[in-house]
Structure formats: C-alpha cells, structure tokens
Amino acid sequence: MALRIFTSLALVGAVGLLPACVVGGGDDTENASTSGSPTSATETASATDTPTGSATDTPTGSGSTGEPADGPICTNFGGQAGVEAVINSFVGKVLVNEGINAYFLTTDVDGGNLTNCLATQVGAAVGCAGVVYGCMDMKTAHAGMGISTADFTDLATDFGAAMDEVATLTAEDKAAVIDVLAGMAPDIVEDANNDVTVYQRIGRKPGIASVIGGIDDADSFVPLVAMDATINSFFATSDLTRLKTCLVRQVASATVGGAKPIADIYGKEVDAPAPADPNVGAAKPCLDMITSHKDLLDGMAMGIEKADFDALVGHLFTAMTNKGVTPDDQNAIAGALGPLCADIVTVDPDKC
C-alpha cells in the first residue's frame, strides 16, 4: 500500500506535535503533562509507489510463525531502533536551528513525549512492524501556531540531513519520505507567505538577533547602547551574551502574535545544546523586568529614569532602521515593549 496513505497521521511537520507536548494539554496518549527539556518535531514523506505501512498494514514474515515483518523502508532505516536514531539526530539539528528552535526551547515542551510521538509516527509511516502512532493528527497539533512555509522548510531540511546519516537509505527511500512530508503542508502551514506576524516578517529569531546584535556589529542595538555614555554605566557589569539571548527571546515572544508556544517562551528557558541560547538555562532563566532592573545604577548611583528608558527605545528604533525593519513593524514592536516601562524605570515609574 502506498506510503502516502499515512499523510493524515504521518510524521510531524514544521513544529510537529508541539501542542501535543505542551504542559497540561490533555490525556496521556495525546498530551504531555509534565515539562522538560525541549525536543523537536519531525516530518517525513514518501513516494507514491513505495510499499510500506503501519502496524495494521505491514507484510507478514515468510517464516512459519506468521509474525509481521518490517517494510522495506523500515528495514533500510535499520528497523525501529534506526528510526529512533534518526529522530534523535533530527532533534539535535532542530534545537540549534535558530530559524525554528524558538518553538522548542521552552519548559512548556515535554521533550520525552515529543520524541516518543515522533519515533512512533515515523516508524508507523515507514512500515516498522508493530509500531502504532497514537498522538495528535497534524491539523489539530499545529492549529493556531502560525507556522510558516519557512518554518516547514527548515524542519524538512533538518530531517533530510538526519536521513543522510543513514548509510542504508537509498535515494528512493529518502524521496519517498520527503514526499509524504510535502503532502502534510496544508495541515501544518498557516502562514504560506511568511508575513502574517511581525516575527515572520522581520526574519524570525535570526532577524531579531541581527537587530539586537553584538559588539562586533556597530549597527545593532547592543553596541549602540554600549557607546551611549548617558546609559552605558547601567550595563558595565552585565553579561552581554546573556543579555542578547534574553532580549531576542523577549522580542520573539512579543512579535509572534500570541501564537503558542513562542508567545510564552521568555522566562521558560531550558538547557539548550550549544550554540543555541547561550548563558541561559533551566537554572538561570531570563528574569522578569522588575527583578532584572531593580538594582541597576548609573555612574552617579542613580536608578533608571524615564529618560534612560527613552534612550534605550531610541537605540532600538535606530537598530531596527539599520536592519531594514519597516516603520509599521518598528511601531508594532515598540508598542508591544512599551508597557514594560513601568517595570523597568526605578525612579518615578509613574512618569511612564
């Protein structure tokens, strides 16, 4: 039976099965109930004429026992154990892919449950005997996440790279799996043109990271602040790498239009594999605005005033202009971050 019959439940797409792994999502078979370190989603696809199946449609073995046997693609994966190895490799690639890892680097994602769902989904789709997928269907799992074509493409690319590491997979096997993945796009992608939210329009997490920047990029926010003598003393002892990581996560949350889980990633950091999200983690999450600013003093031992906050906002606008962010999107970002003024200003915050 053609592998495409599994497209309705086959392999996760662009942020596959993420809602099924958000804390408090539902019953044990479809939703995770505990948080953990992130893992990723998977996508696979397959050619229209490749025979394989799930646990209910696998060929029986030739021996006298009549036990079901793995289909040919599962066999070339190295059985279900081989599928699981590919999933683990895929997850590792996704977690360091800045284009999509914001969907996964949060305590709201149950990594173990997600990995298990992916492994059983892929195993069933490629015809591993006795493997049954019992997690969410793709449309339900991805509803409201705002996944874009760019997100989906990144996931597919990472899965393809993971499959490339399996020496026994033929070109036909890989094409078959990718073909199934492509067929899932209508159930997964909600932002076909990568432009529904500010987050997508400014280039997702990499675009935000470019705006926030670092000391080696004079057009970005961090060096503009570092060179401003009126406010740079507030950051004299700051860990600028950590500051950038937290700012990027904060802006991502503010620009994704309420789509989960990115809309809620700030303060829910996990221990990410290097080089993703450096200098934050489960034991040192990004702090809320009141806590992170309450003890900051300038060179004259003064706290943060409204004028200091305005200077920061001005540098953010300059950096966004330098990086090609449109005026409308600049105003949207400023509007989302503006209400933080009263939590950041420590001297007469009522002036915000």
SVG drawing of the C-alpha trace seen along z (x, -y; Angstrom):
<svg xmlns="http://www.w3.org/2000/svg" viewBox="-8 -62 42 85">
<polyline fill="none" stroke="black" stroke-width="0.4" points="0.0,0.0 1.5,-3.4 3.1,-5.3 1.1,-8.4 -1.9,-6.8 -0.3,-7.8 -0.1,-11.5 -3.1,-12.2 -1.1,-11.0 2.4,-10.7 5.3,-12.5 5.1,-15.8 5.6,-18.8 7.0,-22.2 6.8,-22.1 5.4,-18.7 3.3,-17.6 4.3,-20.5 0.8,-21.2 0.6,-17.5 3.6,-18.2 2.6,-21.4 2.1,-21.1 -1.4,-20.4 -2.7,-19.5 -4.9,-16.6 -4.8,-12.8 -1.6,-10.7 -1.8,-9.4 -2.0,-12.7 -0.7,-15.3 2.2,-15.8 1.5,-16.6 5.0,-17.5 7.5,-20.0 11.0,-19.1 13.9,-20.0 13.0,-20.5 12.9,-18.2 11.7,-18.6 9.3,-17.7 9.7,-15.7 8.5,-15.4 8.8,-12.7 7.3,-11.9 7.3,-9.2 7.0,-8.4 3.6,-7.4 4.6,-3.9 6.6,-2.8 5.1,0.2 5.1,-0.1 2.6,-0.6 1.8,-1.0 1.4,1.7 -2.0,2.5 -0.8,2.8 2.6,4.5 3.6,7.5 3.9,10.8 7.1,12.6 7.9,15.6 8.5,17.9 6.0,20.3 5.2,18.0 3.4,15.5 4.9,12.7 4.7,9.3 7.9,8.1 9.3,4.6 8.6,3.0 11.5,2.3 12.0,-1.3 11.9,-0.5 14.4,2.2 16.7,-0.3 16.4,-2.6 17.7,0.3 14.3,1.1 12.5,-0.9 15.8,-1.4 17.2,-3.0 14.2,-5.3 14.7,-6.4 18.4,-7.2 17.3,-9.4 14.8,-11.2 17.4,-11.9 19.8,-13.3 16.9,-15.3 16.0,-16.8 19.6,-17.8 19.7,-19.7 16.4,-21.4 17.4,-22.6 20.4,-24.5 18.5,-25.8 17.8,-29.4 15.1,-29.7 12.8,-27.3 14.2,-26.4 12.1,-29.0 9.2,-26.6 11.1,-24.0 13.4,-25.8 10.9,-26.2 9.8,-24.3 6.3,-24.1 7.5,-21.4 7.8,-17.9 10.8,-16.6 10.5,-13.0 6.8,-12.8 7.5,-14.6 10.4,-12.3 8.3,-9.3 5.5,-10.6 7.9,-11.4 9.5,-8.0 6.3,-6.0 4.8,-8.3 7.8,-7.8 8.1,-4.1 4.5,-3.5 4.7,-5.6 7.7,-3.7 6.3,-0.3 8.0,0.8 6.2,3.9 4.1,3.5 4.5,-0.3 1.3,-2.3 1.1,-6.1 -1.4,-7.3 -0.7,-11.1 -2.5,-14.0 -3.3,-14.4 -1.3,-17.2 -4.0,-19.7 -5.1,-19.6 -1.5,-19.6 -0.5,-22.7 -3.7,-24.8 -3.0,-28.4 0.8,-28.1 1.2,-30.4 3.7,-28.0 5.1,-29.5 6.4,-28.0 9.9,-29.0 9.4,-27.1 8.2,-24.0 11.1,-24.1 13.6,-24.3 12.1,-21.3 12.1,-19.3 15.7,-20.3 16.8,-19.2 15.0,-15.9 16.6,-15.3 20.0,-15.9 19.3,-13.4 18.3,-10.8 21.5,-11.5 23.4,-10.0 21.8,-6.6 24.0,-4.8 21.5,-2.1 18.7,-4.5 18.5,-4.8 17.8,-7.9 14.4,-6.5 13.8,-5.9 14.6,-9.5 12.5,-10.8 9.6,-8.7 9.8,-10.1 10.1,-13.7 7.2,-13.2 4.9,-12.3 6.2,-15.4 5.3,-17.7 1.8,-16.3 1.3,-17.3 2.0,-21.0 -1.7,-22.0 -2.5,-20.7 0.5,-22.3 1.4,-25.6 -0.8,-28.6 1.4,-31.4 2.1,-30.4 3.9,-33.7 5.9,-34.2 4.3,-37.5 1.3,-37.2 3.2,-38.2 5.9,-40.7 8.0,-37.7 7.9,-36.2 8.2,-39.5 11.4,-40.5 13.1,-37.1 12.1,-35.1 14.7,-34.6 17.7,-35.2 16.2,-38.6 15.6,-39.6 19.2,-38.5 20.5,-40.7 18.7,-43.7 19.9,-43.1 23.3,-42.3 26.6,-42.4 29.7,-44.5 31.1,-43.4 28.1,-44.9 28.0,-48.6 24.6,-49.0 22.8,-46.8 21.2,-47.6 23.8,-46.3 26.8,-48.4 24.6,-51.5 23.7,-51.2 27.3,-50.4 28.5,-53.6 26.0,-55.8 27.7,-57.4 24.4,-58.5 23.2,-55.0 26.0,-52.5 27.1,-52.5 23.9,-50.6 25.4,-47.7 29.0,-47.9 28.9,-44.6 26.3,-42.9 26.8,-39.6 26.2,-40.9 25.9,-37.5 23.1,-36.6 21.5,-40.0 21.3,-39.3 19.8,-35.9 17.1,-37.2 16.3,-40.2 16.0,-38.0 13.6,-35.7 11.6,-38.6 11.2,-40.3 10.3,-36.9 7.5,-36.5 6.2,-40.0 6.1,-39.7 4.6,-36.3 1.0,-37.5 0.0,-35.3 0.8,-32.0 2.0,-29.4 4.5,-28.3 6.7,-31.2 4.4,-33.8 5.3,-32.5 9.0,-31.5 10.5,-34.3 11.5,-33.1 11.0,-29.5 14.5,-28.8 15.9,-25.2 19.4,-23.8 19.9,-24.1 22.7,-22.5 25.5,-24.9 25.5,-27.2 21.7,-27.9 20.6,-30.4 23.9,-30.9 24.2,-31.8 20.7,-30.9 19.2,-27.7 16.8,-25.9 18.8,-27.0 19.3,-30.6 16.3,-31.7 15.8,-35.2 14.4,-37.4 11.2,-39.5 11.7,-43.2 11.3,-44.3 13.8,-41.8 16.4,-42.4 16.4,-46.2 15.7,-47.0 19.4,-47.1 20.8,-48.8 22.6,-52.1 24.4,-54.5 27.8,-56.1 26.2,-58.6 24.5,-55.8 21.1,-56.8 18.4,-54.3 16.8,-54.1 14.8,-57.2 12.2,-57.6 14.8,-59.5 17.1,-56.4 14.2,-54.2 13.5,-56.6 17.2,-56.5 17.1,-52.7 13.9,-52.8 15.6,-55.3 18.6,-53.0 16.2,-50.1 14.5,-52.2 17.9,-53.1 18.9,-49.4 15.7,-48.4 16.1,-51.0 19.6,-49.9 18.4,-46.3 15.6,-47.2 12.6,-46.7 9.7,-48.6 8.3,-51.6 5.0,-49.8 6.8,-46.8 9.0,-49.1 6.0,-50.7 4.4,-47.3 7.5,-46.2 7.7,-49.4 4.0,-49.1 4.5,-45.6 7.5,-46.5 6.3,-50.0 4.2,-48.7 7.3,-47.4 8.4,-50.9 6.8,-51.0 8.6,-47.7 12.0,-48.9 12.1,-52.5 13.0,-52.6 13.0,-56.4 9.4,-57.8 8.0,-55.0 4.7,-56.8 6.2,-59.0 5.9,-56.1"/>
</svg>
